[in-house]
């Protein structure tokens, strides 16, 4: 792969506890993810021939080179703020057995590269057990929530969202990732078009070893639009490095709305 513009940044092979409301999918799932360094001048999907995940007992699953959507949770996601892509596939077939998992990427230029990580199923189950035992208390702690209308239209850094963390009730230390987008439902929440998110993986890469650790609040680093519905969700993980993550808990979406803009008074 010497000289290939297609370069893996990191991978995930981990369990997912899918606690979104209104979904027919089982809560116990798993996912594979591979993120790439930016490929300036050409979209990364144009450089990908195939991506395959492999694990114990002959397990194998192929990623699809298509746009990732809520309806088809298999494909690529583009982060326009950092100009990079990652591919993800969610599998509604239960948690992963412990062991080594490898993701192999073949490029259209004939290059091949791979990364391997070991899944710790015990760590995954411990975090999920603490979460499910305290679920109602955790969900009641979110603010804003309940489709409330905010008092005003927040500018950049003016909206604070907060929640309760597992460690406050004797649970494990964990890392918290916040994502915000326009929408009135989980189906309308567009992963490809986030208003703002707290990318703890990039923060860790830039030297913040405790990025996301037991974080119970964020200030949204973007201004919001007037008279608009928003949804956010907070993901709980056991690591802030993709290749070290064993579990992702997707907590239910929370909703709020901004008020209509106040018209300027005459003569102002």
C-alpha positions, 0 to 999 in steps of 0.5 A: 500500500506504499503511496496509496492515498487510502489510509486507515485511521482506526477501526471499531468492532464492538457491541451496541446496545440500541436503546432508541425509541420506536425501533423494531430492531433488537437492543443487543447488536454489534457494529464494525467501523473503519475511519480513514485519513482525509483524501484531499481531491478525491472522495474516499468512497471512490478509492474503496474496492471492498471492506470486510470484517472477519472474526472468530469461527469464520465470521465474516461481513462485508461493508457496502460502498453506499451512503449510510442512512437510518433505514439502511445502516450500512455504508459511509458517513462524511464529516464535512467539518474535518473532511474525512469519511468513515464506514459503518455497518450495524448488525442486529444479530446480538453481541459479539463473542470475545476474540480478535476481529480484523477489518480489511480494506482493498483499494481500487489501486490494488492496495490492501491494508487491515487492522485488528482488535480484541473484543472484551465481552465481559467489559461490554456486559458490565456497562450494559448491566449498570445502564439497564438497572438505572435506565429510567433515572438516567433518562429522566435526567436529560435537559432539555427534553420532553419537546419543550420550547426553549426560552430563546434561540441559542447562539454558538455556545449558549445552549447547555445540554446535561444528563446523569452519568453512570459513575454517580450511582456506583457504575463504571467510568464511561465516556459520553458522546453528544450528537445534535441534528434537526428533526422531530423523531429518530427517523428524521435525525440525519447522521450525515447532517449534524448540527454539532457533535462532541467528537471525543475520538478526535479530541483524544487524538489531539492530546486530551486523554480524558476527553468525554470521561464521565462528562455530564454536560456540553455546550453546543458549539453552534448557533441554532435556527429559530422555529425549528425542532431539534433532536440529540442523543448521548452515546455511552462508551467504555473508551475514547479510542475507536480501537479500544471500544467494547460497547456503545450504548445508544440512549434514546433521543431527546427533543426540544424546539426553538421559538420563532424569531422575534421581529425587530420593533419599528424604528429599532 
